Amino acid sequence: MTASQRFDVATTFNVKARPGLEVIGFADDTHPHIPVRKPYVFRPELLRDVLAFLHEAGGDGLFLTGPTGSGKTSLILQIAARLAWPVQSVTCHGRMELAALVGQFVLVDGSTRFVHGPLSTAARDGHLLVLNESDLMDPAELAGLNDILEGHPLVIAENGGEVIRPHPKFRVVATGNTAGAGDRSGLYQGVLRQNLAFMDRFRVVQVGYPEPETEQDLIAAAVPKLPAEIIAKMILVAEEVRRLFLGAGTESGELTVTMSTRTLVRWATLSLAFKGAPNVFEYALEQSLTARAEPEQREAIHRIAADVFGDYWGAKP
C-alpha cells in the first residue's frame, strides 16, 4: 500500500469544519480501484460518521441503511475517491457464496491458479470492501466474515492454508435497504433477515434522502444550465413521490417506484438534453422513472408533476 497522506476536511469535502481538522488518506491517486471522482454534495453528519469509522474502526464494520436511492453507496465511493482509498465493491445477491469473496481457482494458459477475491484483496492491501445490498445475501454465508471483521487472520484453506493478516487500513462497509432485520414493508423483494452475530459487528448509520437544499446544490452542480426554479419544482415532485412510496406512516406505500437522488439528477439532465422537444419535462420524466411504473402509478406521478409545474409542465426548460 502507498504512503499515507493527510487531507484537510474542509477543503477536501467542501464542508464547514474547524480549521486544521484533517483525515488520513493515501498519497497515490493512480490506483485503478480508486473510485472515479464525481460532483457530490456531502452531508456533514454522514461525512462525520464515515470519517470517524475510516479513522478508527475498532473492530467494527459500517452498515449504511436507508431507502433505495438515498445515496448510501455513492457516499462511500465519493469519500474514498477524495482520499485516494481503493475500493473492492461487490453487489450481493441470494446465491452469492463466501467463496466468491475469498477467491477461487481459475484456468489460465492451460493451468489452474488461485485468484484472490475482493475480500482477500481488500484485507491484504488495505482497501475498503463495500458489500452493496448485503441484506440480499444468505446470512450463513455472510457470517463467514465475523472473524476477519474482528481483526483475525483470513485463512484460505483452498490455497494451501494461506494466511492473510488484515491490513491496518482494511475496512468493511455494507449497505442495505433494511438494517438486517428483514423487510416488513413489502417494498424490497428478496431481502433476508441477517444473522444477529453478524449485525452485532457493525456500526449502523441511517441514510435518508438528502434535504432539499442539498439536492438543489447537487443538481445545480450536475446540470448547471438548468434554472433553479425548475430544479426546485423537480425536488418537490420527488418529495411527494417518496412520501407515497414510503407510505408516510402507513403499513405500505401507494407507489412501488420511487425517485432517488440519482433518478432526480437523470430527470434534470435529460430535461436539458431534450431541450426544445414538446412536453420535455414529461418526456424526460418518463425515461427517467415512470416508463417502469405500472400504468396507473405512471399516471399518478405525472399528475403530481403537472400540478407542481403548473404552466411550466408543457414549456421548454
N, C-alpha and C positions, 0 to 999 in steps of 0.2 A: 504494500500500500504506500502511496506517496506521502510526503510530509504534510503535516497539519498546517492550517493557516487560520488566523483569527479574522472574523468578519464583524464589522460594526453593524449592529442590528438595525439601527435607524436608516442607514443609507442602503444596506443590502436589501431590506424588505420594504422600504419606503413607508415606514410607520413611525409614530411618535414613540420614542424610547429615551430613557435617561442617557445623558452624554457619557460616553465611554463604555456603554454596555456592549459586550462582544459575545460571539458564539464561535465555537471551533468548527471548521470545515476542512477542506483539503486544497492544497496548492495547485495540483494538476487538474486542469479543467478539460483535458483532452480524452479522458477515459470514455470508451464507446458506450458504457452503460449509465453515464450521467444523463438524466432526462433533458429533453430539449426545453430551453427556457422560453416561456411564453408570457404575454402580458397577463398580469394577475394582480388582484387587489386582496391583500392579506387582512384577515380579521384578527385584530390584536389578541383577543383572548385565546383563540385557537392556535395562533402562532406561538404564544407564550407556552401553552401546554405541550406542543410538539417539540419546541426547542428545549424545554426542560427535560423531556424524555431523551432526546438525542444527546444532551449533555451528560446525563447520568441515568441509565436505565434501571440500575439497582436490581437486576434480575427479573425485571418485568418486560412484557411486550406491551404494545399500544394498540388498543382496539377502538377504531373510529366507527361509530354507529349513527345512522340517520337515514332519512328518506332518500329514495333514488334520485340521483342528480343533484344532491346538495353540495357536492364538491369534496367528498372525502378523499378520493384518490388524487385528484388534482392538487389538493392542499399539500399532500406529502411530496408529490413529484416536483412541484414548483419550489418548495423549500429545499429539496435535495438539489435541484438544478442550480440554485443560487449558492449552495455550499459546496458544489462540485463533488457531491456524495453519490457514488454509483448505486444503482438500484437493480435488484433482481425482482421483477414483477411477474406475478402469476395470477391468472384468473381461475378460481376454483370452480369445481362442479361436482355433482354427486358421484361420479365414477372415478374421480381422481384418487390415486393411492399415494401413500407417503413415499414410496419408491420413486415416483416421478419427480419428487422434490429433491431426493437424495442423489439420484443418478442411476445410470444403467449401462449395461454393455451394449455397444453398437458395432456394426460391421464396417470397418474402414480398410479399404485396399485389400480385401480378401481375408482380413483377420479381425478378431474382436478386441476391443479395448474399452475400458471403463471411462465414461464421460460423466463428470460431476454435474449434478443438477443445481437448480437455483439455491436451494438450502445449503448445500455443501460449499458452493462458490461464495455465497454471502458470508457464511460462518468463517471460512478460511481467509477471505480477503478483506473483511470489514465493510461489506456492503449492507444496504438496507434490503431486507426481504419483505416485499409487500404482497400480502395474500388478499387479493380482491375477492369480494363476495364469499368470504370464508365460511359464512353460515350455510352455504350450499354443500359443503364438503362433509363426508362421512365423519362423525365425531370420533369414531375409533381410529381413523387414520390421523386426524389432527392431534390426537392425544400423544402420538409419537414425537411431537415437538416439545413435550413437557420438560424433559431433561435439559435439552440444549437451551431452552428459554432461561433456565436457572444457572446457565454457565457451565454445565457438564459437557465433556467432550462428546463429539458425534463419532460413533464407531460404525464404520461401514463394513459389515461382515462380508458383503458380496465382493468387496475389493481387497480381499486378503486381510481383513481386520484393520484397515486403515483407520487411524485416529486423527480427527480434526479438532483441535482445541479452538474454541471460538475467539476470534479476533476481538480486541477491546472495543472496537467501533462497530461490531456486528449488532444489528438491531432487527427486531421483528415487528412489523406493523400489519395488522389485519383490519379489513373493512367489512361491514355488513349492514344490511338494511334493518336488522334486528340486533339486539345485544346478546345473542346467543341463547335466548330463552324460547326460541320458536316464534312463529308468526300467528297471532290470533285474529288479525285484521282481514286475512284472506287476500291481501294486496300482492304478496310475494310468493309465487309458486316455487316449490322445491326447497324452501328454507327448512333447515333441520335444527332441532334443539341440540345445543352443543354440550359436551362433557363439562361438568361443573369444575373438575380439577383443571381442565384446560383453561376455562374462562377465569379461574382464580389467579392465573398467572399474568393477567392483563390489567393495565390501567384502562379505564373506559372513558372516552370523550364523546359527548354528543355533538353532532354536526348538523345543525338545522340549515334551512335555506338562508342565504345572506339577507341582511337588511336591505331595504330598497335603495338607500344611499350607496351601499357597497355595489349592488348590481348596476346602478346607474353609472358609477365610475368604471366598472369593469366593461360594460357595453360601450361606453364612450371611448375607452382605450382600444377596444377591438374594432369598433366601427366609428371612427371619429367624425365622419361626414354626416352621420345621421343626426337630425335635430334632437335636442334634449327633450323637447315636448313630446316627440314621438316615442323616445325611449321610455319616458315616464308612463305613457299610456300602455306600452308593452308590459311594463312591470306590473301595472295594475291588473292587467289581464292574467298575467302569470300568478299573481297572488290569489285571485279568485279561483283559477283552475286548481291550484294547490289546495285551497281550502276545501273544495268539493272532492278532491282526490283523497285527502286525509280524513274527511268525514266531519271535521270541525266538532269533535267531541262525541259524535255518534259512533255506533259499533262499526260501521263500514261507510266508505265514501260513495258519492254518487257517480264519480268518474273512475275509470280503470286506467286512465293515462294521466300523466302529469307533465307540467312544464318545468324541467330542470333549468338551472342556470345555463347549461350547455345548449339546451334547446332554445332558450331565450336569445342567446348570442347568435345561434343559427338563424332564427327568425329575423333578427336585426340585420344580419349580414346579407341574407337573401333579399330582404326588402330593398336594400340599396343596390344589390346586383341586378335586380329586375326593375330598377327604376325606369319609369315610363310605361310600364305594362299596365293594362286596365286592372283595377282591383288588386293592386300589387300587394297590399298587406294581407289580404285574404289568401292570395295565391302563395305567398311565402309562408304563411301560417300552415297551410295545408301540407306543403312539402316538409316543413319543419316538424310538424306534430300530428295534425288531425287526419292525415291520409291513413294512419294506422289505428285510428279510433273507430269504434262502432258508429254506424250512420247517425243514430240519434244523439250520441255523445259528440260527434263532429258538429252536428247542427247546434247543439247547446253551447259548445265552445265558441263557434263563430258568432253566435248571437251575443254572447258575453263581450266578445271583441268589438262587435259592431256598436253595442251600447256604450262601451268605453271610448271608442274612437270618434263616435259621432260623425260629423261631416268629413272627417279625415279618412273614414273607412274606404271610401271609393276614390280617394285622392292619391296623387303621386307623393312620394316621400320628399 
